[in-house]
């Protein structure tokens, strides 16, 4: 909806494009703001349509009424369109056809302005990563590997709060920030909880939304507060090398699945096979990356595409072994005419 109308609203609203005319239906709360901000041809007040229907009709009933009033008998909707609304429309005699993939295919290919928005969102994510690193670096190492910061035991929650505060100050909206250390980091979507420890791998993954534009940034770095062991350092270096390999391979016409396989084979050749041990996966068991834009995980995934110019992807190989910990390194690239360009730049050491 943001792509189609340029209008951000906290609640759902109706959009219809019919005979080349873009119409939205807004509540009284949003009507005046919509007239100033929305890039559409027509804005209808929800309250007036509700009065025409009678009673207190729910939004799906109003949608069906609007379509009948416009003599529309068939609509195309996104694949994730609400099922309940679809059924109300169908009961009203309207054929509902779901469109797979991007509802507006051009959304996959970013304009110069959209690339600028993504760069800004990445700067917001960078502010969060830098603050997390700052807090970890300032933490004191106590006996037994305990970490203390500002006189308190340092926890994942404290680092996350500090990182999220930096994101907010930079103009972003933090969503699900990951600060996970030790064995917790071996579950890629574990947000992290409880005390952090010195000399352990700590994954910091920050993926905020820019509050101004709605675009997402997504960056991951792995740290050790204190001294990294040989196995930890080797694993981190291998992950960084795998990311460099993937970035080199991304170019127009290349199969994304081939890039993903190349990363898998690189890890295996360097002594990091992907295996299921003790009921859990170890090694590299997630995708090499995903599309990024107005959604955090936007179609297509790297493994499901043939690269074309102006696509934007995260590149985030990782390794996860409970005996060593987890390491992931994530940046964002845009596919160009000859290869790809990094949109994120953040050089930080493993040891803090």
C-alpha positions in Angstrom: 0.0 0.0 0.0 2.9 2.4 0.7 4.4 1.6 -2.7 1.1 2.1 -4.4 -0.1 5.3 -2.6 2.9 6.8 -0.8 0.7 6.9 2.3 1.6 5.4 5.6 -1.3 4.6 8.0 -1.4 2.5 11.2 -4.7 0.9 10.2 -5.8 -1.0 7.1 -7.5 1.0 4.3 -9.0 0.2 1.0 -7.3 0.7 -2.4 -8.8 0.2 -5.8 -7.3 0.8 -9.2 -10.0 0.7 -11.9 -9.8 2.1 -15.4 -6.5 3.8 -14.6 -8.0 5.6 -11.6 -6.4 5.1 -8.2 -8.9 5.4 -5.3 -8.4 4.9 -1.6 -11.0 4.9 1.2 -9.9 6.5 4.5 -11.4 6.9 7.9 -12.2 10.4 9.2 -9.0 10.2 11.3 -6.8 9.9 8.2 -8.9 11.7 5.5 -7.3 15.2 5.7 -3.7 13.8 6.0 -4.4 11.5 3.1 -5.4 14.5 0.9 -2.0 16.0 1.6 0.2 12.9 1.3 -1.4 10.2 -0.8 -0.4 9.9 -4.5 -3.8 8.8 -5.8 -6.6 10.2 -8.0 -9.5 10.0 -5.6 -10.0 9.7 -1.8 -13.4 8.6 -0.5 -14.5 9.0 3.2 -15.1 5.6 4.8 -17.9 7.1 7.0 -20.0 8.2 4.0 -19.7 4.8 2.4 -20.7 3.2 5.7 -23.8 5.4 5.9 -24.8 4.4 2.3 -24.5 0.7 3.2 -26.4 1.3 6.5 -25.8 0.2 10.1 -22.2 -0.4 11.2 -20.8 -2.5 8.3 -17.3 -4.0 8.6 -14.6 -3.1 6.1 -15.1 -6.2 3.8 -18.8 -5.3 3.4 -17.9 -1.7 2.5 -15.3 -3.1 0.0 -17.9 -5.2 -1.7 -20.3 -2.2 -1.8 -17.6 0.0 -3.4 -16.9 -2.6 -6.1 -20.6 -3.1 -6.9 -21.0 0.7 -7.1 -18.1 0.8 -9.6 -19.6 -2.1 -11.6 -16.5 -4.2 -10.9 -17.0 -8.0 -11.1 -13.5 -9.3 -10.9 -10.5 -8.1 -8.9 -6.8 -9.0 -8.6 -5.4 -9.0 -5.1 -2.0 -9.9 -3.5 -1.4 -13.5 -2.5 -1.5 -12.5 1.2 -4.9 -10.7 0.8 -7.1 -11.3 3.9 -9.1 -14.5 3.5 -12.1 -13.2 5.3 -12.4 -10.2 3.0 -12.0 -12.4 0.0 -14.8 -14.6 1.0 -17.1 -11.6 1.6 -16.3 -10.3 -1.9 -16.9 -13.7 -3.4 -20.3 -14.0 -1.7 -21.1 -10.7 -3.3 -20.5 -12.2 -6.7 -17.1 -10.8 -7.3 -14.3 -13.0 -8.6 -11.1 -12.7 -6.6 -7.9 -13.7 -8.3 -4.7 -13.9 -6.2 -1.4 -12.7 -7.8 1.7 -14.5 -6.7 5.0 -12.7 -6.1 5.1 -8.9 -6.1 1.7 -7.4 -6.7 3.5 -4.6 -8.5 6.4 -6.4 -10.3 8.3 -3.1 -10.7 8.8 -3.1 -6.9 11.5 -5.7 -7.3 13.7 -3.3 -9.2 14.6 -0.3 -7.1 14.7 3.2 -8.5 17.6 5.6 -7.7 15.3 7.2 -5.0 14.5 3.9 -3.5 18.2 2.9 -3.4 18.8 6.2 -1.5 16.0 5.3 0.9 17.6 1.8 1.5 21.0 3.5 2.1 19.5 5.7 4.7 17.8 2.7 6.4 21.2 1.0 6.5 22.8 4.0 8.1 20.1 3.7 10.8 21.0 0.0 11.3 24.7 1.0 11.4 24.0 3.4 14.3 22.5 0.5 16.2 25.4 -1.9 15.5 27.9 0.8 16.5 26.1 1.4 19.8 26.0 -2.3 20.6 29.7 -2.6 19.9 30.4 0.5 22.0 28.6 -1.0 25.0 30.3 -4.4 24.6 33.7 -2.7 24.3 33.0 -0.7 27.5 31.9 -3.7 29.5 34.3 -4.9 32.2 35.4 -8.5 32.3 34.9 -9.9 35.7 36.0 -13.3 37.2 34.4 -16.3 35.5 33.9 -14.3 32.2 31.1 -12.2 33.6 30.5 -8.9 31.9 29.6 -5.7 33.8 28.5 -2.4 32.4 27.6 0.6 34.4 27.8 -1.5 37.5 25.3 -4.1 36.3 25.6 -7.5 34.9 25.5 -7.0 31.1 22.7 -8.9 29.4 21.4 -9.3 25.9 18.4 -7.1 26.8 20.6 -4.2 27.9 22.7 -4.3 24.7 19.5 -4.6 22.6 17.9 -1.6 24.5 21.0 0.5 23.8 21.1 -0.5 20.2 17.4 0.2 19.7 17.7 3.6 21.4 20.4 4.5 18.9 18.1 3.3 16.1 15.3 5.5 17.4 17.6 8.5 17.7 18.7 8.0 14.1 15.1 8.0 12.8 14.3 4.3 12.7 11.8 1.9 14.2 13.6 -1.1 15.7 11.9 -4.5 15.1 13.1 -7.7 16.8 16.8 -6.8 17.2 19.0 -9.8 17.9 21.8 -9.8 20.5 22.5 -13.5 21.1 25.7 -15.0 22.6 27.1 -18.4 23.1 24.8 -21.3 22.2 21.9 -19.0 21.8 23.6 -17.6 18.7 23.3 -21.1 17.1 19.6 -20.5 16.6 19.6 -17.8 13.9 16.3 -16.1 14.9 16.9 -16.3 18.7 16.7 -12.7 19.9 19.0 -13.5 22.9 18.2 -13.3 26.6 20.1 -13.3 29.9 23.7 -12.5 30.7 26.3 -12.2 28.1 29.8 -13.6 28.6 33.3 -12.6 27.7 35.3 -14.6 25.2 32.1 -15.9 23.5 30.8 -15.2 20.0 27.9 -12.6 20.1 25.7 -12.1 17.1 24.2 -8.6 16.7 21.5 -8.4 13.9 19.7 -5.1 13.5 16.9 -4.7 10.9 15.1 -1.4 11.5 12.5 0.3 9.4 13.1 4.0 8.5 10.2 5.8 10.1 10.3 8.4 7.4 10.3 6.3 4.2 9.2 2.9 5.4 12.2 1.1 3.9 14.2 -1.4 5.9 17.9 -1.8 6.6 19.5 -5.1 7.7 23.0 -5.6 9.1 24.6 -8.3 11.1 28.0 -8.4 12.8 29.6 -10.9 15.2 31.8 -9.9 18.2 33.8 -11.3 21.0 34.2 -9.1 24.1 37.7 -10.2 25.2 39.8 -12.7 23.4 38.6 -15.0 20.7 39.8 -18.6 20.7 41.4 -20.1 17.6 38.2 -22.0 16.6 36.1 -18.8 17.0 38.4 -16.7 15.0 38.7 -19.2 12.2 35.0 -19.6 11.9 34.4 -15.8 11.8 37.1 -15.4 9.2 35.6 -18.2 7.1 32.1 -16.6 7.3 33.5 -13.2 6.2 35.4 -14.9 3.3 32.2 -16.7 2.3 30.4 -13.4 2.1 33.1 -11.9 -0.1 32.8 -14.9 -2.4 29.0 -14.5 -2.7 29.4 -10.8 -3.4 31.9 -11.5 -6.2 29.6 -14.0 -7.8 26.5 -11.8 -7.9 26.0 -10.4 -11.4 23.2 -10.1 -14.0 22.3 -13.5 -15.5 23.8 -15.5 -12.7 21.6 -18.1 -11.0 21.1 -17.2 -7.4 20.9 -21.0 -6.6 24.5 -21.3 -8.0 25.7 -18.6 -5.6 24.1 -20.3 -2.7 25.6 -23.7 -3.6 29.0 -22.0 -4.0 28.8 -20.7 -0.4 27.7 -24.1 0.8 30.6 -25.8 -1.0 33.1 -23.2 0.3 32.1 -23.9 3.9 32.3 -27.7 3.4 35.8 -27.3 1.7 37.0 -25.4 4.7 35.9 -27.9 7.3 32.4 -26.7 8.0 29.9 -29.2 6.8 26.1 -28.8 7.4 24.9 -31.7 9.4 22.0 -32.6 11.7 23.5 -33.6 15.1 21.6 -34.4 18.3 18.3 -33.3 16.8 19.5 -29.8 15.6 21.1 -28.5 12.5 24.7 -27.3 12.5 26.8 -25.5 9.9 25.1 -23.3 7.3 21.4 -24.1 7.2 19.7 -20.9 6.1 19.6 -18.9 2.9 22.5 -16.8 1.6 20.2 -13.8 1.5 16.8 -12.3 0.7 15.3 -9.3 -1.0 15.1 -6.0 0.9 12.9 -3.0 0.5 9.6 -2.0 1.9 9.5 -5.5 3.5 12.3 -6.9 5.5 12.1 -10.2 3.7 11.0 -9.2 0.2 10.8 -11.5 -2.8 12.8 -13.0 -4.2 15.3 -14.9 -2.1 18.8 -15.2 -3.5 18.4 -19.0 -4.1 15.2 -18.4 -6.1 16.2 -15.8 -8.6 18.3 -15.0 -11.7 20.0 -11.8 -10.9 19.0 -8.6 -12.7 20.0 -5.0 -12.4 18.5 -2.9 -9.6 17.5 -5.9 -7.4 18.6 -5.5 -3.8 19.6 -8.4 -1.5 21.1 -9.1 1.8 24.2 -11.3 1.7 24.4 -13.1 5.1 26.2 -16.4 5.3 26.6 -17.9 8.8 27.9 -20.9 10.7 26.5 -22.4 13.8 28.1 -25.0 16.0 27.2 -25.3 19.7 30.7 -26.1 20.7 32.1 -22.9 19.1 29.1 -20.6 18.9 27.4 -18.8 16.0 28.9 -16.3 13.5 27.0 -14.4 10.8 28.1 -11.4 8.6 25.5 -9.5 6.7 25.6 -6.6 4.3 23.3 -5.4 1.5 24.1 -5.2 -2.2 22.4 -3.8 -5.3 22.8 -5.7 -8.6 24.4 -3.5 -11.2 24.9 -4.0 -15.0 28.2 -5.7 -14.5 28.1 -7.1 -10.9 26.8 -5.8 -7.7 27.5 -2.8 -5.4 27.6 -2.8 -1.6 25.1 -0.4 -0.1 26.4 -0.9 3.4 29.9 -0.2 4.7 30.8 -1.1 8.3 34.3 -2.3 9.2 34.5 -3.6 12.8 36.9 -6.1 14.4 35.9 -9.5 15.9 37.4 -8.7 19.2 36.2 -5.7 21.3 
